[in-house]
Amino acid sequence: MSDPILTLQGVHTDIAQYHILENLDLIVPRGGVTMLLGRNGVGKTTTLRTIMGLWKAKAGEITMDGRNLVPMATAERARLGIGYVPEDMGIFTDLTVAENMSLAAASGTLDPQRLNWIFATFPALSTFWSSEAGNLSGGQKQMLAIARAMAEERQLYLIDEPTKGLAPAIVSTMASALRDLKRQGASILLVEQNFAVAKALGDTAAVMDDGHVIWTGEMAELANDAHLQERLMGLSMETL
């Protein structure tokens, strides 16, 4: 395993009176894809939102390249090179695709070479460049959400269920885009319910239950062991 780009130690996060994350430990190795897996409601989305600072950690440490993220505001964490794609996509529906992309670039100016790569990855965004994002299909909106995170080179991408509810052809496009990011040396923490996607993309995996990580290891080990899948997640993923 490579050196970690991100480490969470003993993280607790409460939402109102509910304890969501309880003593969470998680390591995201540099330059690979870490799958964050588990049943619905175990704290995966809360983990990403806590890393991003959208929800405040009540206790514990979150470090990226040795820097403590806990006291930092969300915008400051983003400036360190963290790209975040929330489950609800987080796009501005009343702005055009072009305006959404410009807002995602710190300088407001998109690098032409990177934009060409994004267009090659998601041709629909070029087609609808001047259209309001609210008029895009669900799959096109998800493409825009991923593209916004890719607008500039990031050190770490936090991506929450990018293939949820999408047609197989669009799922394939998403997987290809994430593979490209990985080839460029990016580090990705990916929440994904589609186990075929997790198996195809993941280098390492962390399985959560009840607000903390209960297993970590190589994604291939988990993908090839139906009994382990059933023990950790309560069902065999072979049929998914």
ABEGO torsion letter per residue (X at the ends): XBBBABBBBGBBBBBEABBABBGBBBBBBBGBBBBBBEBBGAGAAAAAAAAAGABBBABEBBBBGGBBAAABBAAAAAAAGBBBBBAAGGBBAABBAAAAAAAABAAGBBBAAAAAAAAAABAAAAAAAABBAAABBAAAAAAAAAAAAAABBBABBBBBGAABGBBAAAAAAAAAAAAAAAAAGBBBBBBBABAAAAAAABABBBBBBGGBBABBEBAAAAAABAAAAAAAAGBBAAAX
